[in-house]
Amino acid sequence: MASLLPASAVPAIEFDAALISKLKQSGPRYTSYPTADRFTSEFKSWDYLHAVSSVRVQGMRPLSLYIHIPFCDTICYYCACNKIVTRDRSKAATYLAYLKREIEMQGKLFSGINQVEQLHFGGGTPTYLSDGQMDELLAHIRRWFTLAPDAIGEYSIEVDPRTVSPELVHRLREQGFNRISLGVQDFDPAVQKAVNRIQPEQETLAIVAAARAAGFRSISIDLIYGLPKQTQASMESTLGKVIALSPDRIAIYNYAHLPHLFKPQRRIHEDELPSADGKLDMLHLCITRLTEAGYIYIGMDHFAKPGDDLAIAQQQGRLHRNFQGYSTHADADMVACGVSAISAVGATYSQNEKTLDAYYERIKQGELPMVKGIRLTMDDLIRRTVIQSLMCHFELSSSAIELSYPISFHEYFAEELAAMRQFEQDGLVRFDGEWLCVTDKGRLLIRNLCMVFDHYLNRQPEPVRFSATI
């Protein structure tokens, strides 16, 4: 275990409810820049092939591999993920047949530069697969990609505690996973019933215990605030139980009620949702309880123990943000396989077909199943660097940008720096001409600050598609 950060290095958060309410708006989460809503069908498979060729010229560097398993047994009403709810297990077998073909196609493209140091299984519910299916899928991945040794690689899987046993958790570790993420959301039975996710507390405790006994290197727990029937008291109780479990990482997501975009959310009774002020109180409670318990605020909705890789990477300036959230693998191209999965290779982003039928048809034709994407311009690359720096490290060096790109920072971002003055007056940032630094008060509003540098958003605001920034 890495040593703890010195007290002076631990970033603080200042919660200003009045300012948060004043600046509340909708905006991107910046798991990419440009954001996925800017991808277009003009991007073709040969654009992706060109990107792979450019990566090959740069020589050997590690890959990040994402595998999307879209299936779930039951529907959780709050869910906004791309998933398929079915109890027909034959659908998973069909899906795996096509998924393996895509993995093979990608493996051939990256032959010779296929060293994977980060593997993530997401969904849906990845543990929807049977033990045998998981064995076969992992063997197929190892056939086409070279996975780094366990001590180096970060191999993670998302788990629904309702769908796994302690024995299966041990099998997952034997199969090569060394990080596990558990969806909890809330321990309160009334809240669980309101979102159709009945998950007895003892089930979760048993899975955490099994993960520790199996030797998982990291355990993460996901929570959501703003769900129906949640109160300060129920959130306090859930936080106490989670802190007692002592996971390495905790993610606390703001529930975004967007029933016009996500049909399952229409089953949630809006009159049971907490008020805007109630949600802010819950967020304040979460921040207070977790920081008092010794967790470091990484950014957005992520907290980690001081000795966790994320906290250390942030301290050392190595933290990165991608479609899985915060990551320690800043130099890795991401190859994503499966329906709706998004790759980030070279100066491109590309997304697979979003429906099974379309995904299957493209693979039948022997094609990569990409439906849209984007080739980044020089302006995109510059702004991505700026946004990544603010999202991950809460600071930005103008001279560092000038060393990386042929621009004068002050001239190039004259309009953005003018817009920043209001945030500076509000006490969210400081700018001395060289360093743009986010204050303790500004950390919670980092999305608002990054939006200033978003060329697409400022040119054509469309906030209805995004969740609230806090």
Number of C-alpha atoms within 10 A of each C-alpha: 7 9 9 14 16 8 8 7 10 18 15 14 17 14 18 13 13 8 15 17 13 8 13 13 16 17 21 23 21 21 17 17 22 24 17 19 10 12 18 15 12 12 19 17 17 10 17 24 14 15 18 19 14 14 18 17 8 9 10 12 15 22 24 25 25 22 22 22 26 23 24 21 15 13 16 19 20 26 17 17 10 17 20 19 14 14 13 10 13 10 13 18 14 11 18 19 12 20 22 19 18 23 24 17 16 19 20 14 16 19 13 13 18 21 20 24 21 22 23 20 21 20 23 23 23 22 25 22 18 14 13 8 15 18 14 14 17 13 13 15 17 13 13 20 23 18 23 16 11 13 8 10 19 23 24 24 20 21 24 19 24 16 14 15 14 18 12 17 25 19 16 23 19 12 14 17 23 22 21 23 22 21 18 22 23 25 21 20 15 15 20 22 15 20 22 16 19 17 20 15 16 10 15 22 15 13 23 25 13 18 24 15 12 18 14 21 20 18 20 19 23 19 21 20 23 23 24 21 19 23 20 17 11 18 22 14 14 20 19 14 14 20 16 10 15 16 19 20 23 25 21 18 17 21 21 19 20 17 15 10 12 15 13 17 20 15 14 18 12 12 9 14 18 19 11 11 11 16 21 21 15 23 24 15 15 19 21 15 16 20 18 10 14 14 26 26 23 27 22 22 19 18 24 24 24 25 16 21 19 24 25 20 19 19 18 10 14 18 23 22 19 17 18 10 16 20 19 19 20 16 12 20 21 23 23 26 25 26 28 22 24 24 24 22 23 20 19 21 26 29 25 22 22 17 13 16 10 16 24 21 14 18 17 13 9 12 15 23 26 25 21 20 26 23 21 16 12 12 12 17 15 18 20 21 16 19 27 22 20 22 27 22 22 23 20 21 17 17 16 12 17 14 10 10 14 10 14 14 18 15 10 11 15 12 12 17 20 11 14 20 15 12 18 18 10 12 15 22 23 18 17 7 12 13 14 19 20 25 20 17 19 26 27 23 20 24 24 22 23 21 19 18 21 21 16 15 17 11 8 8 11 12 13 12 14 15 17 19 21 24
